[in-house]
Amino acid sequence: MSLIDTVRSLLNAKGKAVWALPPDATVYAAIELMAEKGVGAVLVISEGKLAGIMSERDYARKVILQGRSSKDTLLREIMSRPVLTVDPGATVDECMRIVTEHRIRHLPVMEGERVVGIVSIGDLVRSIISAQAATIDQLHSYIAGKYPG
């Protein structure tokens, strides 16, 4: 992978699973799903369209710190919106710029109005590390005289 690789190639490598709930689901249901799937956010889908996103950060700041009950609070009450998204042709570098600038950790991937995946900052960092390792290996081979060119 490289910084110019696209989100499409990243999704092909990591998978395209998306975990979502409707806006009238409870925050407790979202936390339960996040724990079951080992993810840090769930998408909120209403009538087939992306309506928001709820992350661990939303839970901490909008439920726990405000003394609310996760079993009595609905996703529509605390979800973040509007949701920043990218299309599958976006590069890893572009995505890193977006998550860094906006201080978010999850970036849904959209084709038109359809969610086709989600990338996390962890996915992006792993991709960058992989690209850097490949570059270092190529440079090492070149310096050692093993470069195939």
C-alpha positions as CSV (number, residue, x, y, z in Angstrom):
1,M,0.0,0.0,0.0
2,S,1.0,3.6,-0.5
3,L,-0.3,7.0,0.5
4,I,-1.8,7.3,-3.0
5,D,-3.7,4.0,-2.7
6,T,-7.4,4.4,-2.6
7,V,-9.9,3.7,0.0
8,R,-11.3,1.1,-2.4
9,S,-8.1,-0.9,-2.1
10,L,-8.0,-0.5,1.6
11,L,-11.6,-1.8,1.9
12,N,-10.8,-4.7,-0.4
13,A,-8.0,-5.7,2.0
14,K,-9.8,-5.1,5.3
15,G,-13.4,-5.9,4.4
16,K,-16.5,-3.9,3.9
17,A,-18.5,-4.8,7.0
18,V,-20.6,-1.9,8.3
19,W,-22.4,-2.0,11.6
20,A,-25.5,0.2,11.8
21,L,-28.6,0.9,13.8
22,P,-31.7,3.0,13.2
23,P,-32.0,6.4,15.0
24,D,-34.7,5.1,17.4
25,A,-32.3,2.4,18.8
26,T,-31.0,3.0,22.3
27,V,-27.4,4.0,23.0
28,Y,-27.2,0.8,25.0
29,A,-27.9,-1.2,21.9
30,A,-25.2,0.7,20.1
31,I,-22.6,0.1,22.8
32,E,-23.6,-3.6,22.9
33,L,-23.1,-3.9,19.1
34,M,-19.8,-2.0,19.3
35,A,-18.5,-4.3,22.0
36,E,-19.7,-7.4,20.1
37,K,-18.1,-6.4,16.9
38,G,-15.0,-4.8,18.4
39,V,-15.5,-1.4,16.8
40,G,-15.4,2.1,18.1
41,A,-18.5,3.5,16.2
42,V,-21.7,2.5,14.6
43,L,-23.5,4.3,11.8
44,V,-27.0,5.5,12.2
45,I,-29.1,4.7,9.1
46,S,-32.6,6.1,8.6
47,E,-34.8,4.9,5.7
48,G,-31.7,3.5,3.9
49,K,-29.7,6.8,4.2
50,L,-26.8,7.7,6.5
51,A,-28.3,9.9,9.2
52,G,-25.4,10.1,11.7
53,I,-22.7,8.2,13.5
54,M,-22.3,7.3,17.2
55,S,-18.8,6.8,18.5
56,E,-17.3,5.9,21.9
57,R,-16.5,9.6,22.2
58,D,-20.2,10.6,21.7
59,Y,-21.1,8.1,24.4
60,A,-18.5,9.4,26.9
61,R,-19.4,13.1,26.3
62,K,-23.1,13.1,25.6
63,V,-24.3,10.3,27.9
64,I,-21.8,9.5,30.7
65,L,-20.7,13.0,31.4
66,Q,-24.2,14.3,31.3
67,G,-25.5,11.7,33.7
68,R,-27.9,10.2,31.1
69,S,-28.9,6.5,30.9
70,S,-27.8,4.6,27.9
71,K,-30.9,2.4,28.1
72,D,-33.2,5.5,28.0
73,T,-31.3,7.6,25.4
74,L,-31.9,7.2,21.7
75,L,-29.2,7.4,19.1
76,R,-31.0,10.3,17.4
77,E,-30.4,12.3,20.6
78,I,-26.6,12.0,20.6
79,M,-25.4,11.0,17.2
80,S,-22.9,13.2,15.4
81,R,-24.2,14.8,12.3
82,P,-23.6,15.8,9.6
83,V,-21.2,12.9,8.9
84,L,-18.0,13.5,7.0
85,T,-17.7,10.9,4.3
86,V,-15.4,10.0,1.4
87,D,-15.9,8.1,-1.9
88,P,-14.0,4.9,-2.7
89,G,-11.6,6.8,-4.9
90,A,-10.2,9.0,-2.1
91,T,-6.6,8.3,-1.2
92,V,-5.2,7.2,2.1
93,D,-3.4,10.6,2.3
94,E,-6.7,12.5,1.7
95,C,-8.4,10.5,4.4
96,M,-5.7,11.1,6.9
97,R,-5.9,14.8,6.2
98,I,-9.7,14.7,6.9
99,V,-9.6,12.7,10.1
100,T,-6.7,14.8,11.5
101,E,-8.2,18.2,10.5
102,H,-11.6,17.3,11.9
103,R,-10.4,15.3,14.9
104,I,-12.5,12.3,14.0
105,R,-11.7,8.6,14.1
106,H,-14.2,7.0,11.6
107,L,-14.9,7.9,8.0
108,P,-17.8,6.3,6.2
109,V,-17.2,5.5,2.5
110,M,-20.1,6.3,0.2
111,E,-20.9,5.5,-3.4
112,G,-23.6,8.0,-4.1
113,E,-26.0,7.7,-1.2
114,R,-25.0,4.1,-0.3
115,V,-22.6,3.3,2.4
116,V,-20.0,0.8,1.1
117,G,-17.6,0.7,4.0
118,I,-16.0,2.6,6.8
119,V,-12.3,3.3,7.5
120,S,-10.9,4.1,10.9
121,I,-7.8,6.1,11.8
122,G,-6.3,2.8,12.7
123,D,-6.9,1.4,9.2
124,L,-5.3,4.5,7.7
125,V,-2.2,4.3,10.1
126,R,-1.7,0.6,9.3
127,S,-1.8,1.4,5.6
128,I,0.7,4.2,6.0
129,I,3.0,2.0,8.1
130,S,2.8,-0.8,5.4
131,A,3.6,1.7,2.7
132,Q,6.6,3.1,4.6
133,A,7.9,-0.5,5.3
134,A,7.7,-1.3,1.6
135,T,9.6,1.9,0.7
136,I,12.3,1.2,3.3
137,D,12.7,-2.3,2.0
138,Q,13.0,-1.1,-1.6
139,L,15.6,1.5,-0.6
140,H,17.5,-1.0,1.4
141,S,17.6,-3.4,-1.6
142,Y,18.7,-0.5,-3.9
143,I,21.5,0.5,-1.6
144,A,22.6,-3.0,-1.2
145,G,22.7,-3.4,-4.9
146,K,19.8,-5.9,-5.1
147,Y,17.4,-3.6,-6.8
148,P,15.9,-5.3,-9.9
149,G,16.0,-2.1,-12.1
